[in-house]
Amino acid sequence: MAIEQKVKPKTMPLAYRPGAAAVALGVTSRTVYRMIDRGHLRTTKIGGVRLIPAEDIQAIIAGAA
C-alpha cells in the first residue's frame, strides 16, 4: 500500500532579513549592510525587524541593480 505524501511547493519569501539576504547573494552580512548604506538595497522595518524586499535581491542577482 502506497502512502501519499503531500509536498508543499517551495515559495519565495517576499522579504529577507539581512543575514538571509547575505546567504542568498553569497556575501557577508557586512556587505549587505554596506549595500543598504549605499542605497543598492531598500529596507523596511516591521516590528523592529529590518527586511529587504525579495525583488531587490533578485535584481542584484540578475545584475540589474
C-alpha positions as CSV (number, residue, x, y, z in Angstrom):
1,M,0.0,0.0,0.0
2,A,1.4,3.3,-1.1
3,I,1.4,6.3,1.3
4,E,0.7,9.6,-0.3
5,Q,2.9,12.4,0.8
6,K,1.8,16.0,0.4
7,V,4.7,18.0,-0.9
8,K,4.5,21.7,-0.4
9,P,5.8,23.7,-3.4
10,K,8.7,26.0,-2.4
11,T,7.7,29.6,-2.3
12,M,9.9,32.5,-2.5
13,P,9.9,34.9,0.5
14,L,8.6,38.4,0.0
15,A,11.4,39.8,2.0
16,Y,14.7,38.8,3.6
17,R,16.4,39.7,6.8
18,P,20.0,40.9,6.2
19,G,21.6,37.6,7.2
20,A,19.4,35.6,4.8
21,A,20.0,38.2,2.1
22,A,23.7,37.7,2.6
23,V,23.3,33.9,2.1
24,A,21.2,34.4,-1.0
25,L,23.7,36.8,-2.5
26,G,26.8,34.8,-1.4
27,V,28.3,37.7,0.5
28,T,28.8,38.6,4.2
29,S,26.2,40.4,6.3
30,R,28.6,43.3,6.5
31,T,28.5,43.6,2.7
32,V,24.7,43.6,2.8
33,Y,24.7,46.5,5.3
34,R,27.2,48.4,3.0
35,M,24.8,47.8,0.1
36,I,22.0,49.2,2.3
37,D,24.0,52.2,3.3
38,R,24.9,52.9,-0.4
39,G,21.3,52.7,-1.5
40,H,21.7,49.5,-3.5
41,L,19.2,47.7,-1.3
42,R,16.0,49.1,0.2
43,T,14.8,48.1,3.7
44,T,11.8,48.5,5.8
45,K,11.3,47.8,9.5
46,I,8.4,45.8,10.8
47,G,8.2,45.3,14.5
48,G,11.9,46.1,14.9
49,V,13.0,43.6,12.2
50,R,14.8,45.1,9.2
51,L,13.6,43.5,5.9
52,I,14.9,43.7,2.4
53,P,12.4,43.2,-0.5
54,A,13.0,40.0,-2.4
55,E,12.8,41.9,-5.7
56,D,15.9,43.9,-4.7
57,I,17.8,40.7,-4.1
58,Q,16.6,39.3,-7.4
59,A,17.7,42.5,-9.2
60,I,21.2,42.2,-7.7
61,I,21.4,38.6,-8.8
62,A,20.2,39.5,-12.3
63,G,22.7,42.3,-12.5
64,A,20.1,45.0,-12.9
65,A,21.0,47.0,-9.9
